[in-house]
Amino acid sequence: MAGTVRIIKEGEVLFRTGEKAESMYIVRKGSLKVYFLKGNEEVQLALLGDGAIVGEMAFFDQKPRSAHVKALAQTEVTEISRADFDKLLTQIPKWLVTMMQSLSGRLRTTNDKLALVEKAQQATSSSVQSDYPFLPLVRSLRLLQILALQLGQKDGTTLFLDYQTTLEWWMSLTGWSRDYFSKFIDVMAQQGLLQKRGDDSRTAPRIVMSARAKLQMFTDFMVNLQSRVSAASLSEFNIAWIEMLEAGISEAAASGYESYNVPVLKLATAGSYATLDEKKRMAVAEHLAQWLQLKTSKTNVEILLKIAPKENKNHVVYLKILLAAINARIDHIE
């Protein structure tokens, strides 16, 4: 099997991620860099020198290239086309071909895992400040969505994750405990962001991504919240906030307007909010205005919150999920 000798100039790309593999290459002399792109940055996977084989993984399993390869210096390679290799197949046993295909599959799995690790590290921390009190929760929400896209399986139209596989990936990517993962999944299921199925001995446990849009909207809410949360307001957050917002939405909806200035001291409500004095009610209103970016106006004895029932109904849902996360202690890592 002679193949074709090619000269690759310094900086020249031999092949790119996603391209169809029609050849594999043996490095005769020179140096090749294997990498993938992270924005405009090249993330190096390997350096290959004389005698190395490159491009064989996609060549054998007939899937798209999984990485870029370029020459770091002028490099001489032997290109082995599919036609060249087909001639060789008549001279070698089938078991050897099967073994090579199996090895290429394992290499692809390793490369996919490396790419997933890089993607998870980038996506779970981007646009979120390191001192944000809810950073672990945001990372958890984002990581779950990434794992669903990368490892998810389809059962009809339903996307699901194998629970044990997801747990193992989760722990390897975050270093967080099994207990944290279990509590996170339980809270998300209780709040209707996903479903947990198959806890009996007959069925392997699954995480069913049954409300992906709702999960994404809650994630976006938590990311946007970071610029509005102060230490003082965070320490005061409780069910009374949600009760005030729900009462305000009811009154605004009764007005018939898309948005309405609600007087917070005159709200008819029950529960924890009903036990607050006027000073504390005013403080809750100001915190809500800060967190949810509600417009306010004040008189000498009252504060008015401008509430839009359709929009702020979603905020009630998000605040309830957040409160459940805090109560379950998954808002932070112990």
C-alpha positions in Angstrom: 0.0 0.0 0.0 2.1 2.9 -1.3 -0.3 5.8 -0.9 0.4 9.3 -2.1 3.2 11.6 -0.7 2.0 15.1 0.1 3.8 18.2 1.4 1.9 20.3 3.9 3.2 23.8 4.3 3.7 25.4 7.7 0.4 26.7 9.0 -1.6 24.8 6.3 -4.7 23.0 7.6 -4.8 19.3 6.7 -8.4 18.9 7.6 -11.1 20.5 9.7 -13.8 19.4 12.3 -16.9 18.2 10.6 -15.3 17.3 7.2 -15.9 13.9 5.6 -13.0 11.6 6.0 -11.8 10.2 2.6 -8.2 9.6 3.7 -5.9 9.0 6.6 -2.3 10.1 6.9 1.1 8.9 8.1 3.6 11.6 9.1 6.9 10.9 7.3 8.7 14.0 8.5 7.6 17.1 10.3 5.0 18.1 13.0 1.2 18.3 13.1 -1.0 19.9 15.7 -4.4 18.4 16.6 -6.8 20.9 18.1 -10.4 22.2 18.3 -11.6 25.8 18.3 -13.0 27.6 21.3 -14.1 30.9 19.7 -11.0 32.1 18.0 -8.7 30.2 20.4 -7.1 26.9 19.4 -7.3 24.3 22.1 -4.5 21.8 21.6 -5.3 18.1 21.9 -2.1 16.5 20.6 1.2 17.1 18.8 2.2 14.5 16.2 5.7 13.8 14.8 7.5 11.3 12.5 5.7 8.0 12.2 2.4 9.1 13.7 -1.0 8.3 12.1 -3.7 11.0 11.9 -7.2 11.0 10.6 -7.7 7.3 11.1 -10.6 7.6 13.6 -13.1 9.2 11.2 -11.6 7.2 8.3 -12.5 3.9 10.1 -15.9 4.7 11.6 -16.9 6.9 8.6 -18.1 9.7 10.8 -17.2 13.4 10.4 -13.7 14.6 11.5 -13.7 15.4 15.3 -10.8 17.9 15.3 -8.7 20.2 13.2 -5.2 19.3 12.1 -2.5 21.7 10.8 1.2 21.7 10.1 3.5 23.4 12.7 6.3 23.2 10.2 6.6 22.0 6.6 5.5 18.4 6.9 5.7 15.4 4.6 2.8 12.9 4.9 1.7 9.8 3.1 -2.0 10.0 2.2 -3.9 6.7 2.2 -7.1 7.0 0.4 -10.1 4.7 0.8 -9.3 3.1 -2.5 -5.7 2.3 -1.2 -7.1 0.9 2.0 -9.7 -1.2 0.2 -6.9 -3.0 -1.7 -5.2 -3.7 1.6 -8.4 -5.3 3.1 -8.0 -8.2 0.7 -4.7 -9.0 2.4 -5.6 -8.8 6.1 -8.0 -10.7 8.3 -11.5 -9.3 9.1 -10.9 -9.5 12.8 -8.1 -6.9 12.5 -10.4 -4.5 10.6 -13.0 -4.9 13.4 -10.4 -4.3 16.0 -9.2 -1.1 14.3 -12.8 0.2 14.0 -13.4 -0.6 17.7 -10.3 1.3 18.7 -11.3 4.3 16.6 -14.7 4.3 18.3 -13.0 4.4 21.8 -10.8 7.3 20.7 -13.8 9.2 19.4 -15.5 8.7 22.7 -12.5 10.1 24.5 -12.3 13.1 22.2 -16.1 13.7 22.7 -15.6 13.6 26.5 -12.7 16.1 26.3 -14.9 18.4 24.2 -17.8 18.1 26.6 -15.6 18.9 29.6 -14.3 22.0 27.8 -17.8 23.1 26.7 -19.2 22.5 30.2 -16.5 24.5 31.9 -17.0 27.4 29.5 -20.8 27.5 29.4 -21.4 27.0 33.2 -19.3 29.9 34.2 -19.7 32.4 31.3 -21.5 35.7 32.1 -21.8 34.8 35.8 -19.6 36.5 38.4 -17.6 34.3 40.7 -19.0 36.0 43.8 -22.6 35.6 42.8 -24.4 33.9 45.7 -26.4 31.6 43.4 -23.5 30.6 41.2 -23.7 26.9 42.1 -27.4 26.8 41.2 -26.8 28.5 37.9 -23.9 26.2 37.1 -26.1 23.2 37.9 -29.0 24.4 35.7 -26.6 25.0 32.8 -24.7 21.8 33.2 -27.9 19.8 33.2 -29.0 21.3 29.9 -25.6 20.7 28.4 -25.6 17.0 29.5 -29.1 16.7 28.1 -27.9 17.9 24.7 -24.8 15.8 24.7 -25.9 12.6 26.4 -29.6 12.7 26.1 -31.6 9.9 24.4 -34.9 10.0 22.7 -37.9 7.8 23.6 -40.4 9.0 20.9 -40.4 12.7 21.3 -39.2 12.6 25.0 -35.6 13.5 25.8 -34.2 11.7 28.8 -30.9 11.1 30.6 -29.8 8.0 32.3 -29.6 8.9 36.0 -26.4 7.1 36.9 -24.5 8.2 33.8 -25.5 11.8 34.4 -24.5 11.6 38.1 -21.0 10.2 37.1 -20.5 13.0 34.6 -21.8 15.6 37.0 -19.4 14.6 39.8 -16.4 14.4 37.4 -17.2 17.9 35.9 -18.0 19.7 39.2 -16.3 17.7 42.0 -19.6 18.2 43.9 -21.2 15.5 46.0 -23.7 12.8 45.1 -26.0 14.2 47.8 -26.0 17.7 46.1 -26.9 16.1 42.8 -29.7 14.1 44.3 -31.2 17.1 46.0 -30.9 19.3 42.9 -32.7 16.8 40.8 -35.4 16.2 43.4 -36.1 20.0 43.8 -36.2 20.5 40.0 -38.7 17.6 39.7 -40.8 18.9 42.6 -41.0 22.3 40.9 -42.0 20.8 37.5 -38.8 21.6 35.6 -38.2 17.9 34.9 -39.4 14.4 35.9 -37.6 11.6 37.7 -38.7 8.2 36.6 -37.8 4.5 37.1 -37.0 4.3 40.7 -38.2 0.7 41.0 -36.0 -2.4 40.4 -37.5 -3.0 37.0 -36.5 0.2 35.3 -33.2 2.1 35.3 -33.7 5.6 36.8 -34.2 8.4 34.3 -34.2 12.1 34.3 -36.9 13.2 31.8 -36.4 16.6 30.3 -40.1 17.3 30.2 -40.1 21.1 30.6 -36.9 22.3 28.8 -38.4 25.7 27.9 -39.3 26.4 31.5 -35.9 25.2 32.7 -34.2 27.6 30.3 -36.4 30.5 31.3 -35.6 29.9 35.0 -31.9 29.7 34.1 -32.1 33.0 32.3 -33.9 34.6 35.2 -31.2 33.4 37.7 -28.4 34.7 35.4 -30.1 38.1 35.0 -30.7 38.3 38.8 -27.0 38.5 39.7 -26.8 42.3 39.1 -29.8 43.0 41.3 -29.1 40.8 44.4 -27.6 42.5 47.4 -26.5 40.7 50.6 -29.1 42.6 52.6 -32.0 41.7 50.3 -30.8 38.0 50.1 -30.9 37.6 53.8 -34.5 38.9 53.9 -35.9 36.8 51.0 -38.8 34.6 52.2 -42.3 33.4 51.4 -43.7 36.9 52.3 -42.2 38.3 49.1 -44.1 35.8 47.0 -47.3 36.4 48.9 -47.0 40.1 48.3 -46.3 39.6 44.5 -49.3 37.2 44.2 -51.6 39.6 45.9 -50.3 42.5 43.8 -50.9 40.4 40.6 -54.5 39.7 41.7 -55.2 43.4 42.3 -53.5 44.4 39.0 -55.5 41.8 37.0 -58.8 43.0 38.6 -58.0 46.5 37.3 -58.3 45.3 33.7 -55.1 47.1 32.7 -52.0 45.5 31.3 -50.1 47.0 34.2 -51.3 48.8 37.3 -49.8 50.7 40.2 -50.6 48.6 43.3 -50.5 50.2 46.8 -48.6 47.6 48.8 -49.8 48.7 52.2 -53.5 48.1 51.2 -53.0 44.7 49.7 -55.4 42.1 51.0 -53.3 39.0 51.7 -52.9 36.2 54.2 -49.9 34.1 55.4 -46.6 35.6 56.4 -47.0 38.9 54.6 -50.2 39.6 56.6 -48.2 39.6 59.8 -45.6 42.2 58.6 -45.9 45.8 59.9 -45.9 48.7 57.5 -42.1 49.3 57.7 -41.4 45.7 56.7 -44.0 45.7 54.0 -42.3 48.7 52.5 -38.9 47.0 52.7 -40.3 43.9 50.9 -41.8 46.0 48.2 -38.4 47.8 47.6 -36.6 44.4 47.5 -39.1 43.1 45.0 -38.7 46.2 42.9 -34.9 45.7 42.9 -35.0 42.0 42.1 -37.7 42.1 39.4 -37.0 45.6 38.1 -40.5 46.8 38.9 -41.1 50.5 38.7 -42.1 52.2 41.9 -43.6 55.5 43.0 -44.0 56.8 46.5 -46.3 59.0 48.6 -45.8 60.2 52.1 -47.4 57.0 53.5 -47.4 54.5 50.6 -45.3 52.8 48.0 -46.8 51.8 44.7 -45.5 48.9 42.6 -46.2 48.8 38.9 -47.2 45.2 38.2 -47.9 43.6 34.9 -50.0 40.4 35.7 -49.0 38.4 32.6 -45.2 39.0 33.0 -45.0 38.9 36.7 -46.9 35.6 37.0 -43.7 34.0 35.7 -41.7 35.8 38.4 -43.9 34.1 41.0 -43.0 30.7 39.6 -39.3 31.5 39.5 -39.2 32.9 43.0 -41.0 29.8 44.3 -38.3 27.6 42.6 -35.5 29.7 44.1 -37.0 29.5 47.6 -37.3 25.8 47.3 -33.7 25.6 46.2 -32.6 27.7 49.2 -34.7 25.6 51.6 -33.1 22.4 50.2 -29.7 24.1 50.5 -28.8 23.7 46.8 -28.2 27.4 46.3 -24.7 26.9 47.6 -22.0 24.2 48.1 -21.3 23.3 51.6 
